[in-house]
Amino acid sequence: MTIVRKMFRVEGMHCGACAVSTGMVLKTVKGVKSAHADYDARSAEVEYDDIQAGLAALNQALEGLGYRLEERT
């Protein structure tokens, strides 16, 4: 098990409530230890077990809300 902490750019957020929803949904993904989204920065910081979760799983969880994560480079 390797815990990683990554910052992602979030597409699709329109307000502060979107950031709250994003963080709540990301926390439901198996392997996610913590998640916090910031509307002003259009970003999310996620701490997760990279064996149990990854970008594909995080995006699948957000798909229904219309949001998408992209890795920051």
C-alpha positions as CSV (number, residue, x, y, z in Angstrom):
1,M,0.0,0.0,0.0
2,T,1.4,3.4,-1.0
3,I,-0.4,6.5,0.1
4,V,0.0,9.4,-2.3
5,R,-1.3,13.0,-2.1
6,K,-2.0,14.6,-5.5
7,M,-3.5,17.9,-6.7
8,F,-5.9,17.7,-9.6
9,R,-7.5,20.3,-11.7
10,V,-11.3,20.0,-11.6
11,E,-13.4,20.8,-14.6
12,G,-17.1,21.5,-14.4
13,M,-17.4,23.2,-11.0
14,H,-19.6,26.3,-11.1
15,C,-19.9,27.3,-7.4
16,G,-18.7,26.6,-3.9
17,A,-21.4,24.0,-3.4
18,C,-19.8,22.1,-6.4
19,A,-16.5,22.0,-4.4
20,V,-18.3,20.6,-1.4
21,S,-20.0,17.9,-3.5
22,T,-16.8,17.1,-5.2
23,G,-15.0,16.5,-1.9
24,M,-17.8,14.4,-0.5
25,V,-18.0,12.2,-3.6
26,L,-14.2,11.7,-3.8
27,K,-14.2,10.5,-0.1
28,T,-16.6,7.7,-1.1
29,V,-14.0,6.1,-3.4
30,K,-12.4,3.0,-2.0
31,G,-8.9,3.8,-0.9
32,V,-9.4,7.6,-0.6
33,K,-8.1,8.7,2.8
34,S,-9.0,12.4,2.4
35,A,-10.2,14.8,-0.3
36,H,-10.7,18.6,-0.4
37,A,-11.9,20.6,-3.4
38,D,-11.4,24.4,-3.8
39,Y,-13.7,26.2,-6.1
40,D,-11.6,29.3,-6.4
41,A,-8.5,27.3,-7.4
42,R,-10.6,24.9,-9.5
43,S,-8.6,22.1,-7.8
44,A,-8.9,19.1,-5.5
45,E,-6.3,17.6,-3.2
46,V,-6.8,13.9,-2.7
47,E,-4.9,11.5,-0.5
48,Y,-5.3,7.9,-1.5
49,D,-3.9,4.4,-1.7
50,D,-2.7,4.2,-5.2
51,I,-3.3,0.4,-5.3
52,Q,-7.0,0.8,-4.5
53,A,-7.8,4.1,-6.2
54,G,-6.5,6.1,-9.2
55,L,-7.5,8.8,-11.6
56,A,-9.9,6.5,-13.4
57,A,-11.7,5.5,-10.2
58,L,-11.9,9.1,-9.1
59,N,-13.3,10.3,-12.4
60,Q,-15.8,7.5,-12.5
61,A,-17.2,8.6,-9.1
62,L,-17.5,12.2,-10.3
63,E,-19.0,11.4,-13.7
64,G,-22.6,11.6,-12.5
65,L,-22.0,15.1,-11.1
66,G,-20.5,16.3,-14.4
67,Y,-17.1,17.0,-13.0
68,R,-13.7,15.7,-14.2
69,L,-10.3,15.6,-12.7
70,E,-7.1,16.1,-14.6
71,E,-3.6,15.6,-13.2
72,R,-1.7,18.8,-12.7
73,T,1.7,18.8,-14.3
